[in-house]
Amino acid sequence: MPHIVIQSISLVNNQITVLFDQVWYQEDIIKLRQLLLNSIPNLSIKEVIIGADIESIRFQWSNTEFIVQFDYYSQSCWFDTQDSNSESGTQDLFNLLTHNKKHYV
């Protein structure tokens, strides 16, 4: 597999969206999630849900619960907060992800 590079990370309506530079496959999700989550210090993974075409990882970081989702069929990756009361932490997570120096796997 050639290196997959993060093409962009954007924040719109308290949702962080990640675009990669090439098509990725279900079996690539492990490496993609490592790329994103390894750049977040002191996170605690609460749950991993693996479906037929989507993988969701619920984690806590900085007193906020987030969910990162990878949808193979739509080639989508996005971060949401666990609930609307936690949306204040989204900007901090976005800042951390966009300051990450390693953007490829």
C-alpha positions as CSV (number, residue, x, y, z in Angstrom):
1,M,0.0,0.0,0.0
2,P,1.4,3.4,-0.9
3,H,1.5,6.0,1.8
4,I,-1.9,7.6,2.5
5,V,-1.6,11.3,3.3
6,I,-4.1,13.5,5.0
7,Q,-5.2,15.9,2.4
8,S,-7.2,18.2,4.7
9,I,-8.7,18.5,8.1
10,S,-11.7,20.8,8.5
11,L,-14.0,22.0,11.2
12,V,-17.6,22.8,10.3
13,N,-20.6,22.9,12.7
14,N,-18.6,21.2,15.5
15,Q,-17.7,18.3,13.3
16,I,-14.1,17.6,12.3
17,T,-13.8,16.0,8.8
18,V,-10.6,14.3,7.6
19,L,-9.9,13.8,3.9
20,F,-7.2,11.5,2.6
21,D,-5.3,11.8,-0.6
22,Q,-6.3,8.5,-2.1
23,V,-8.9,5.7,-1.9
24,W,-8.5,3.6,1.2
25,Y,-10.0,0.2,2.1
26,Q,-11.6,-1.4,5.2
27,E,-8.3,-3.0,6.1
28,D,-6.5,0.4,6.1
29,I,-8.7,1.7,8.9
30,I,-6.4,0.4,11.6
31,K,-3.5,2.4,10.2
32,L,-5.6,5.5,9.6
33,R,-7.0,5.5,13.1
34,Q,-3.4,5.1,14.5
35,L,-2.3,8.0,12.4
36,L,-5.1,10.2,13.8
37,L,-5.3,8.9,17.4
38,N,-1.5,8.6,18.0
39,S,-1.3,12.4,17.7
40,I,-3.7,12.9,20.6
41,P,-1.9,12.7,23.9
42,N,-3.5,11.2,27.0
43,L,-6.6,9.8,25.2
44,S,-8.5,6.9,26.6
45,I,-10.3,4.6,24.2
46,K,-13.7,3.6,25.6
47,E,-15.1,1.5,22.8
48,V,-14.4,0.2,19.2
49,I,-17.3,-0.8,17.1
50,I,-16.5,-2.6,13.8
51,G,-19.3,-2.9,11.3
52,A,-19.5,-4.1,7.7
53,D,-18.4,-0.8,6.2
54,I,-17.9,1.5,9.1
55,E,-15.7,1.6,12.2
56,S,-16.4,3.8,15.2
57,I,-14.0,4.6,18.0
58,R,-15.3,6.3,21.1
59,F,-12.6,7.9,23.2
60,Q,-12.1,10.5,26.0
61,W,-9.7,13.3,25.7
62,S,-9.4,16.5,27.8
63,N,-12.6,15.7,29.7
64,T,-14.6,15.3,26.5
65,E,-15.9,12.2,24.8
66,F,-15.5,12.0,21.1
67,I,-16.3,9.5,18.4
68,V,-14.1,9.1,15.3
69,Q,-15.8,7.3,12.4
70,F,-14.4,5.8,9.3
71,D,-16.9,4.9,6.5
72,Y,-15.3,2.8,3.8
73,Y,-18.1,3.0,1.2
74,S,-18.3,6.8,1.3
75,Q,-14.6,7.3,2.0
76,S,-15.5,9.4,4.9
77,C,-13.7,10.1,8.2
78,W,-15.1,12.5,10.9
79,F,-15.0,13.3,14.6
80,D,-18.1,14.1,16.6
81,T,-18.6,14.7,20.3
82,Q,-20.5,12.1,22.3
83,D,-23.2,14.7,23.2
84,S,-24.0,18.3,22.5
85,N,-22.8,19.4,25.9
86,S,-19.3,18.4,25.0
87,E,-19.0,20.5,21.8
88,S,-16.8,23.0,23.4
89,G,-13.8,20.6,23.2
90,T,-14.1,20.2,19.4
91,Q,-12.0,23.3,18.7
92,D,-9.2,22.2,20.9
93,L,-9.1,18.8,19.2
94,F,-9.2,20.4,15.8
95,N,-6.2,22.6,16.8
96,L,-4.3,19.6,18.0
97,L,-5.0,17.5,14.8
98,T,-4.0,20.3,12.5
99,H,-0.7,21.0,14.3
100,N,0.3,17.3,13.9
101,K,3.5,17.0,11.9
102,K,2.9,13.4,10.7
103,H,0.2,13.3,8.1
104,Y,0.8,10.0,6.3
105,V,0.8,6.2,6.9
